[in-house]
C-alpha cells in the first residue's frame, strides 16, 4: 500500500508542470536568502560607514557656506573701511591748501578783534601717507575773544591739532592776554575725492562766550547773564521810568522786559550804560581791533534801531573794567517779572 502511494506521488510530481517551474525559483530564493544572511553584517557596516561620510560631507558643506558668508561680510567691511579711510584722508585738509587755512586764520582773528603779533610757518614733516606743517602763533586779545576764537578756528572741518599752549598776562596793558600756540596742519599725499558723507554732518552750534574770565580780578563778581550776553542789535527800547531827575529805560529782549540804569552792563563787548533819558539809552563799548583799542558809542532809541559811532582810544584801556560802580553793577539790568 505504501509502495503504491509513493509511486503515485512521484508520478504526480514528475507530471506536474507547476512544480517543475516553481521548484527552481524556490531554490534560487533560498540560495539568495542564504547569501544575504551571510553578507548582511557586511552591508550593514558599509551603510554605517556611508552615513558617517554623508554627515561629514554635510558638516563640511555647512562650514564652507559659513566661510563664504564670512568672506562676503569681510569684503563689505573692507569696502566700508576703505571709504572711512578715504574720508579721514580728505578731512586732513578738507579739500583746501595752506593758503586757505591762513586766510581763515586772518578772517576769524579779525572777527574777534584779535591782534596777531607773530605767525611762523615751519618746515613740513613727511609722514606715511600725509604731510604735517607746524604753525607757531602769537595772538593778543581779551580772554573771551581768545576762547571763542580757539573754539571756532580749531573746531573747523579741517583737522588741526594744538599743542604747547601758553597764555600770559600783559602787565603794561591790563585786560589783555598773549596767547602762544603751536598748531599742526595736515595734508594728504595725492588728491583725495570729497566724500559723500559730508551731506550728513550736522551743523555746529553757536560758540557762546565764557561766563568768567579767570585772568580778571573782577570777573568772579560779574555773572554774564541776562542782557550782558545779548547783542545790542537784539535789544529794543520800549519805554522809560523816571524817579525825579533819574531815568530808567525799559528794554525788551526775547519777550521779556528789563529795567536798565546808568552803570549796568549791556551786550557782549563789555558795553556799559552811560546815559538814560526818556527817549534813548547811550552805551559805551570797548573793542580791541587791529592791535588798537577802539571805543564805540551805541545808542538805543525808543522803538528804533541801533546807532553806532566808533572812536579810537589808546589811553583809557580799562575804563570799563576798573570802575567800581560798573564792576558791581547787576549784569544785564533788572528784569521785570511778568
HUWO-V504075 format. One record per pair of residues at least 24 apart in sequence whose C-alpha atoms are under 8 Angstrom apart, sorted by the first residue. I is the first residue (numbers start at 1). GAP is how many residues later the second one is. D is the distance in Angstrom with one decimal. If there is no record, write none. Layout:
i=I gap=GAP d=D
i=I gap=GAP d=D
This chain:
i=83 gap=112 d=8.0
i=86 gap=106 d=7.0
i=86 gap=107 d=7.9
i=86 gap=109 d=7.5
i=87 gap=107 d=7.4
i=87 gap=108 d=5.6
i=89 gap=99 d=5.9
i=89 gap=103 d=7.1
i=90 gap=98 d=7.1
i=90 gap=102 d=5.7
i=90 gap=103 d=7.1
i=90 gap=104 d=6.6
i=90 gap=105 d=7.5
i=91 gap=66 d=6.8
i=91 gap=67 d=5.5
i=91 gap=68 d=6.1
i=92 gap=66 d=5.8
i=92 gap=67 d=5.0
i=92 gap=68 d=8.0
i=92 gap=93 d=7.7
i=92 gap=94 d=5.3
i=92 gap=95 d=5.6
i=92 gap=96 d=6.4
i=93 gap=65 d=5.1
i=93 gap=66 d=6.4
i=93 gap=92 d=7.6
i=93 gap=93 d=5.9
i=93 gap=94 d=5.3
i=93 gap=95 d=7.2
i=94 gap=63 d=6.3
i=94 gap=64 d=4.8
i=94 gap=65 d=7.7
i=95 gap=97 d=7.9
i=95 gap=99 d=7.3
i=97 gap=90 d=7.6
i=104 gap=49 d=7.9
i=105 gap=48 d=7.1
i=108 gap=41 d=6.8
i=108 gap=45 d=7.0
i=109 gap=40 d=6.7
i=110 gap=179 d=7.1
i=110 gap=180 d=7.2
i=112 gap=33 d=5.5
i=112 gap=34 d=7.7
i=112 gap=36 d=7.9
i=112 gap=37 d=6.6
i=113 gap=28 d=7.1
i=113 gap=32 d=7.2
i=113 gap=174 d=6.8
i=113 gap=175 d=5.2
i=113 gap=176 d=4.4
i=113 gap=177 d=6.7
i=114 gap=25 d=6.7
i=114 gap=26 d=5.8
i=114 gap=27 d=5.0
i=114 gap=28 d=7.9
i=114 gap=31 d=7.2
i=114 gap=32 d=7.5
i=114 gap=174 d=6.7
i=114 gap=175 d=6.3
i=114 gap=176 d=6.8
i=114 gap=177 d=7.1
i=115 gap=24 d=5.7
i=115 gap=25 d=5.1
i=115 gap=26 d=6.5
i=115 gap=173 d=8.0
i=115 gap=174 d=7.1
i=115 gap=175 d=5.6
i=115 gap=176 d=4.8
i=116 gap=24 d=6.3
i=116 gap=175 d=7.9
i=129 gap=59 d=6.2
i=129 gap=60 d=5.5
i=130 gap=56 d=6.9
i=130 gap=57 d=5.5
i=130 gap=58 d=4.2
i=130 gap=59 d=5.0
i=131 gap=55 d=5.6
i=131 gap=56 d=5.2
i=131 gap=57 d=6.3
i=131 gap=58 d=7.0
i=132 gap=52 d=6.4
i=132 gap=53 d=5.8
i=132 gap=54 d=4.6
i=132 gap=55 d=6.6
i=133 gap=51 d=5.6
i=133 gap=52 d=5.1
i=133 gap=53 d=6.1
i=134 gap=48 d=6.8
i=134 gap=49 d=5.7
i=134 gap=50 d=4.4
i=134 gap=51 d=6.2
i=135 gap=47 d=5.7
i=135 gap=48 d=5.1
i=135 gap=49 d=6.1
i=135 gap=50 d=7.5
i=136 gap=44 d=7.4
i=136 gap=45 d=5.9
i=136 gap=46 d=4.7
i=136 gap=47 d=6.5
i=137 gap=42 d=7.7
i=137 gap=43 d=5.7
i=137 gap=44 d=5.2
i=137 gap=45 d=6.4
i=137 gap=46 d=7.8
i=138 gap=40 d=6.8
i=138 gap=41 d=5.5
i=138 gap=42 d=4.6
i=138 gap=43 d=6.5
i=139 gap=39 d=5.7
i=139 gap=40 d=5.1
i=139 gap=41 d=6.6
i=140 gap=36 d=6.7
i=140 gap=37 d=5.6
i=140 gap=38 d=4.6
i=140 gap=39 d=6.3
i=140 gap=151 d=7.9
i=141 gap=35 d=5.3
i=141 gap=36 d=5.5
i=141 gap=37 d=6.8
i=141 gap=147 d=6.9
i=142 gap=33 d=6.3
i=142 gap=34 d=5.0
i=142 gap=35 d=5.8
i=143 gap=33 d=7.4
i=143 gap=34 d=6.6
i=143 gap=70 d=6.2
i=143 gap=72 d=7.4
i=144 gap=65 d=5.8
i=144 gap=66 d=5.9
i=144 gap=69 d=6.9
i=145 gap=64 d=7.6
i=146 gap=33 d=7.9
i=147 gap=62 d=7.5
i=147 gap=63 d=7.4
i=148 gap=59 d=6.4
i=148 gap=60 d=7.1
i=148 gap=61 d=6.1
i=148 gap=62 d=7.9
i=151 gap=56 d=7.1
i=152 gap=55 d=7.0
i=159 gap=26 d=6.8
i=159 gap=27 d=6.9
i=160 gap=24 d=5.7
i=160 gap=25 d=5.2
i=160 gap=26 d=7.3
i=161 gap=24 d=7.0
i=169 gap=46 d=7.6
i=173 gap=144 d=7.3
i=174 gap=143 d=7.2
i=174 gap=144 d=6.7
i=175 gap=40 d=8.0
i=175 gap=41 d=6.9
i=175 gap=142 d=8.0
i=175 gap=143 d=6.9
i=175 gap=146 d=7.9
i=218 gap=103 d=7.7
i=218 gap=109 d=6.6
i=221 gap=106 d=7.4
i=221 gap=107 d=7.0
i=222 gap=105 d=6.9
i=222 gap=106 d=7.2
i=222 gap=107 d=8.0
i=222 gap=108 d=7.7
i=222 gap=109 d=6.5
i=223 gap=108 d=6.1
i=224 gap=107 d=6.1
i=224 gap=108 d=7.6
i=225 gap=106 d=6.3
i=225 gap=107 d=6.4
i=226 gap=105 d=6.7
i=226 gap=106 d=4.8
i=226 gap=107 d=7.3
i=227 gap=26 d=7.9
i=227 gap=38 d=7.3
i=227 gap=39 d=5.4
i=227 gap=40 d=6.2
i=227 gap=104 d=6.9
i=227 gap=105 d=3.7
i=227 gap=106 d=6.6
i=228 gap=37 d=5.6
i=228 gap=38 d=4.6
i=228 gap=39 d=5.0
i=228 gap=40 d=6.2
i=228 gap=42 d=7.8
i=228 gap=43 d=8.0
i=228 gap=103 d=5.5
i=228 gap=104 d=4.3
i=229 gap=37 d=7.4
i=229 gap=38 d=5.6
i=229 gap=39 d=5.3
i=229 gap=103 d=7.5
i=230 gap=36 d=7.3
i=230 gap=37 d=5.1
i=230 gap=38 d=6.3
i=231 gap=35 d=7.9
i=231 gap=36 d=4.7
i=231 gap=37 d=5.9
i=232 gap=34 d=7.1
i=232 gap=35 d=5.2
i=232 gap=36 d=7.9
i=232 gap=74 d=7.4
i=233 gap=72 d=7.5
i=233 gap=73 d=6.3
i=236 gap=64 d=7.0
i=236 gap=65 d=7.8
i=236 gap=66 d=7.4
i=236 gap=67 d=6.4
i=236 gap=68 d=7.3
i=236 gap=69 d=7.4
i=237 gap=43 d=7.5
i=237 gap=44 d=7.9
i=237 gap=63 d=6.4
i=237 gap=64 d=6.1
i=237 gap=65 d=4.9
i=237 gap=66 d=5.7
i=237 gap=67 d=7.6
i=238 gap=64 d=5.8
i=238 gap=65 d=5.8
i=239 gap=39 d=7.2
i=239 gap=40 d=7.8
i=239 gap=63 d=6.6
i=240 gap=37 d=7.4
i=240 gap=38 d=5.4
i=240 gap=39 d=7.6
i=241 gap=37 d=7.4
i=242 gap=36 d=7.9
i=246 gap=31 d=7.9
i=247 gap=29 d=5.8
i=247 gap=30 d=5.5
i=247 gap=31 d=6.8
i=248 gap=28 d=6.4
i=248 gap=29 d=7.3
i=249 gap=27 d=6.5
i=249 gap=28 d=7.3
i=249 gap=29 d=7.3
i=249 gap=31 d=7.8
i=249 gap=32 d=7.0
i=256 gap=79 d=7.5
i=256 gap=80 d=7.5
i=256 gap=82 d=7.7
i=257 gap=78 d=6.0
i=257 gap=79 d=5.6
i=257 gap=80 d=7.8
i=258 gap=75 d=6.1
i=258 gap=76 d=5.4
i=258 gap=77 d=4.1
i=258 gap=78 d=5.5
i=259 gap=74 d=5.7
i=259 gap=75 d=5.0
i=259 gap=76 d=6.0
i=259 gap=77 d=6.8
i=260 gap=72 d=7.7
i=260 gap=73 d=4.9
i=260 gap=74 d=6.5
i=261 gap=72 d=7.3
i=263 gap=62 d=6.5
i=263 gap=63 d=5.2
i=263 gap=66 d=6.3
i=264 gap=62 d=6.6
i=264 gap=65 d=5.5
i=264 gap=66 d=6.1
i=264 gap=67 d=6.5
i=264 gap=68 d=6.4
i=264 gap=69 d=5.8
i=265 gap=61 d=7.5
i=265 gap=64 d=7.2
i=265 gap=65 d=7.3
i=265 gap=66 d=5.5
i=265 gap=67 d=5.3
i=265 gap=68 d=7.0
i=266 gap=65 d=7.6
i=266 gap=66 d=5.6
i=266 gap=67 d=7.8
i=267 gap=65 d=8.0
i=270 gap=50 d=7.3
i=272 gap=48 d=7.2
i=272 gap=54 d=7.4
i=286 gap=34 d=7.7
i=293 gap=24 d=6.9
